[in-house]
Amino acid sequence: MDERNVDRAGNAAQQMAEISRESYRAVVERAFAARESHERLTRSFFEDGLELLQDHAELNRRTLTRLADQAQERREILLDLSRDSLDSYEEFVGSLSEFYDDVAEDPRRKEKE
């Protein structure tokens, strides 16, 4: 082989080695970029999940507070209704007692009137 062919072969080998290094470097860089992207995605997934859980917990807390408030209001309304009902019943029994007292008094007095 003459010197020109040897030089060409050497240049071609250097170019192939450089292309191989660049390819390997690109593959490594892409692998690291993919790893970083995966880490960001994983972190985001857990952070978003945690945030979602916190939002749900807050919503549940507010809902339970509203339910407790409504239960207290209903209890107070039921107590008021019970008192009103008892008062009405006492008045009814009182009116029966008065009626009985009026009738049981002196029947002759009623006739005179």
Buried (B, 14 or more C-beta within 10 A) or exposed (E): EEEEEEEEEEEEEEEEEEEEEEEEEEEEEEEEEEEEEEEEEEEEEEEEEEEEEEEEEEEEEEEEEEEEEEEEEEEEEEEEEEEEEEEEEEEEEEEEEEEEEEEEEEEEEEEEE
